[in-house]
Amino acid sequence: MTRVAIITGASRGIGYATARRFAEAHWHVITCSRTHIPKDDFVTLSGAKHIYADLSDEVSAKAAIAKILDLLPEKRIHALVNNAGASPKTLTGSKLGVFDLDMQSWQKTFQLNFFTPLLFMRGLMEEISACKGSVVNVTSIASRQVHPFAGAAYAATKAALTTLTNYAAAEFGARGVRVNSISPGEIQTSILSEGSENLIAQISLRRLGYPEEVAAAIYFLCSHEASYINGADIPIHGGISA
Ligand SMILES: NC(=O)c1ccc[n+]([C@@H]2O[C@H](COP(=O)([O-])OP(=O)(O)OC[C@H]3O[C@@H](n4cnc5c(N)ncnc54)[C@H](OP(=O)(O)O)[C@@H]3O)[C@@H](O)[C@H]2O)c1
């Protein structure tokens, strides 16, 4: 039986490492973002399909869900990884305060980081339930504590996503669907702000994390090895102290 994983935001960073992890384990991967993984990459060569979509736009996100349903080999989804996300910053890359972002940008940030994961869960839950699949929502340590680089809007979207994860886990567990989240700390991807290396002194492992280390946790949560883990949030931050 082919297992199917839907992974948003897999064109680079954590999402890409996750798509690769699933593809290496012979899952059928469907990715979704504005740009695609190169055609000569292992993930594409393994048969992964890509859907172009701007997930900060509700219409585009709904169209992507319809395309995913069309691409399914059977009406089953074994794993949904809501990973696509963005952290708005100033033009010079510094942090945006509570009033620094206009309302339209607040809404766009919520659309991408919060409403799209909700839309994907709503639109694909029947297919996830059909095979007692699981969902992993990618949140952030910024959802719990004020972060030196993450802005207020970003942190608020991630806190909302953590709460949504708890409610979805409580509701869909009865159908055998597990819903969990992960909260990465400082992982080496393009989302990091300049100066993130300065936080290494507060990380007990004394280094930034690699996307592959986050991908391994996501894969574990979607595997049978995690069959009794539901409604959990796994921090992946190398032991950070505030
Ligand atoms: N790296 C960290 O330290 C860290 C820490 C905490 C949480 N996170 C979370 O981890 C997730 C992955 O981030 P990352 O670190 O891997 O960052 P990244 O390298 O910037 O990757 C972000 C991914 O999201 C996609 N994306 C962004 N805006 C999109 C849009 N409007 N529509 C569709 N896709 C969009 C991007 O694809 P396209 O640009 O091709 O559309 C890309 O594939 C995010 O949810 C982020 O908040 C990361």
The ligand as a Tripos MOL2 file, in Angstrom:
@<TRIPOS>MOLECULE
LIG
   48    52     1     0     0
SMALL
NO_CHARGES

@<TRIPOS>ATOM
      1 N1         13.8140   27.8300   10.7980 N.am      1 LIG1
      2 C1         13.4440   28.0670   12.0310 C.2       1 LIG1
      3 O1         14.2890   28.3850   12.8700 O.2       1 LIG1
      4 C2         11.9950   27.9380   12.4310 C.ar      1 LIG1
      5 C3         11.6960   28.1190   13.7900 C.ar      1 LIG1
      6 C4         10.3760   27.9900   14.1990 C.ar      1 LIG1
      7 C5          9.3910   27.6760   13.2810 C.ar      1 LIG1
      8 N2          9.7030   27.5190   11.9600 N.ar      1 LIG1
      9 C6          8.6130   27.1930   11.0380 C.3       1 LIG1
     10 O2          8.9970   26.1610   10.1820 O.3       1 LIG1
     11 C7          8.2570   26.2630    8.9600 C.3       1 LIG1
     12 C8          9.2170   26.1500    7.7870 C.3       1 LIG1
     13 O3         10.0690   27.2670    7.8110 O.3       1 LIG1
     14 P1         11.5870   27.2220    7.3070 P.3       1 LIG1
     15 O4         12.4270   27.5660    8.4590 O.co2     1 LIG1
     16 O5         11.8510   25.9880    6.5540 O.co2     1 LIG1
     17 O6         11.5750   28.5110    6.3760 O.3       1 LIG1
     18 P2         11.8640   28.7100    4.8250 P.3       1 LIG1
     19 O7         13.1710   28.0850    4.4550 O.co2     1 LIG1
     20 O8         11.6780   30.1580    4.5900 O.co2     1 LIG1
     21 O9         10.7110   27.8790    4.0810 O.3       1 LIG1
     22 C9          9.3820   28.3240    4.1210 C.3       1 LIG1
     23 C10         8.5410   27.4580    3.2040 C.3       1 LIG1
     24 O10         7.2000   27.9830    3.2560 O.3       1 LIG1
     25 C11         6.7680   28.2640    1.9350 C.3       1 LIG1
     26 N3          5.9360   29.4690    1.8630 N.ar      1 LIG1
     27 C12         6.2000   30.6930    2.3810 C.ar      1 LIG1
     28 N4          5.2440   31.5770    2.0230 N.ar      1 LIG1
     29 C13         4.3660   30.8660    1.2530 C.ar      1 LIG1
     30 C14         3.1790   31.2230    0.5610 C.ar      1 LIG1
     31 N5          2.6810   32.4770    0.5750 N.pl3     1 LIG1
     32 N6          2.5270   30.2530   -0.1270 N.ar      1 LIG1
     33 C15         3.0210   28.9900   -0.1840 C.ar      1 LIG1
     34 N7          4.1280   28.5960    0.4650 N.ar      1 LIG1
     35 C16         4.8010   29.5380    1.1550 C.ar      1 LIG1
     36 C17         8.0430   28.4990    1.1280 C.3       1 LIG1
     37 O11         7.8050   28.1650   -0.2450 O.3       1 LIG1
     38 P3          7.7350   29.2290   -1.4610 P.3       1 LIG1
     39 O12         8.5590   30.4120   -1.0800 O.co2     1 LIG1
     40 O13         8.2800   28.4360   -2.5890 O.co2     1 LIG1
     41 O14         6.2970   29.5340   -1.6130 O.co2     1 LIG1
     42 C18         9.0130   27.5220    1.7650 C.3       1 LIG1
     43 O15         8.9350   26.2670    1.1460 O.3       1 LIG1
     44 C19         7.5020   27.5810    9.0200 C.3       1 LIG1
     45 O16         6.1650   27.3510    9.3880 O.3       1 LIG1
     46 C20         8.2270   28.3430   10.1170 C.3       1 LIG1
     47 O17         7.3970   29.2730   10.7500 O.3       1 LIG1
     48 C21        10.9860   27.6460   11.5260 C.ar      1 LIG1
@<TRIPOS>BOND
     1     1     2 1
     2     2     3 2
     3     2     4 1
     4     4     5 ar
     5     4    48 ar
     6     5     6 ar
     7     6     7 ar
     8     7     8 ar
     9     8     9 1
    10     8    48 ar
    11     9    10 1
    12     9    46 1
    13    10    11 1
    14    11    12 1
    15    11    44 1
    16    12    13 1
    17    13    14 1
    18    14    15 2
    19    14    16 1
    20    14    17 1
    21    17    18 1
    22    18    19 2
    23    18    20 1
    24    18    21 1
    25    21    22 1
    26    22    23 1
    27    23    24 1
    28    23    42 1
    29    24    25 1
    30    25    26 1
    31    25    36 1
    32    26    27 ar
    33    26    35 ar
    34    27    28 ar
    35    28    29 ar
    36    29    30 ar
    37    29    35 ar
    38    30    31 1
    39    30    32 ar
    40    32    33 ar
    41    33    34 ar
    42    34    35 ar
    43    36    37 1
    44    36    42 1
    45    37    38 1
    46    38    39 2
    47    38    40 1
    48    38    41 1
    49    42    43 1
    50    44    45 1
    51    44    46 1
    52    46    47 1
@<TRIPOS>SUBSTRUCTURE
     1 LIG1         1 GROUP 0 **** ****
